[in-house]
Amino acid sequence: MVRCGHCLQTFDARPGFVPDQPSPQLELPMMDAELPILDAQVSTTSFGLPVLQPMTLAEQVAIVEDEGIGEYQPKYRSWPWAIAALSLTMLLVAQSAYFFRVELAARIPGLKPALVGYCRILKCTVPLPQKTGLITIESSELEADPKHENQINLNALLRNRAPYSQTFPSLELTLNDSQDKPLARRLFRPAEYLPPQENEAAGMLPNHELNLRLHLNIGDLRPVGYRLAVFYPGT
């Protein structure tokens, strides 16, 4: 059995064997020097002669890939991404400080000076909060003034239930007839109803109660009922 050096298939060579003269190359003396080692797979025939088998392309590619591992690794710079992330974070903080400046100043009073300075740059203000749901009318009373004809007195007790100071609200007084229809309406801004001891700029302090007493000339109106409400203009 012999192996074809071209297709590497084995076959029985006896049916086609033709004796021939010995090849002169087989009678050459052996050299002592070592022959260079070829980068190939070696197999032997049944006669003991080496047959070189060329490597397939996939094995060569694999060898090239193995040798190339670790020679080149792309280096990515992380500091530009860190700077971009830091910039976005600072921008988000600045936007949050602008949109929530009123709540931040109310709940963290120590931040208010910084927020005021920040608003000087942006041409904005840091007003006191205006939460009408946290300002309640604890009691109110409308009575005629026995000393002055056509005059009534309004007594009311307001309370700020918020844990922070708020802007003093405006008041709306509506006088109604016997059918509960409005006869007259009057709006009172803080400067018109605040007692002298109250500071409008400081606002209504947390959990603070405010006693009001207003004197009104109703002329020839004869109201039977009234309605009192608190509100902030523009809200």
TANOR-V486652 format. One record per helix or strand. SS is the DSSP state (H for helix, E for strand). FROM is the first residue (numbers start at 1). LEN is the number of residues. Records with the same first field share a line. If there is no record, write none. Layout:
BEGIN
SS = FROM-LEN ; FROM-LEN
END
This chain:
BEGIN
E = 2-2 ; 10-2 ; 41-4 ; 50-4 ; 129-1 ; 135-10 ; 151-10 ; 166-1 ; 170-7 ; 182-7 ; 204-1 ; 209-9 ; 225-7
H = 24-4 ; 57-12 ; 79-21 ; 101-7 ; 109-14 ; 132-3 ; 190-4
END
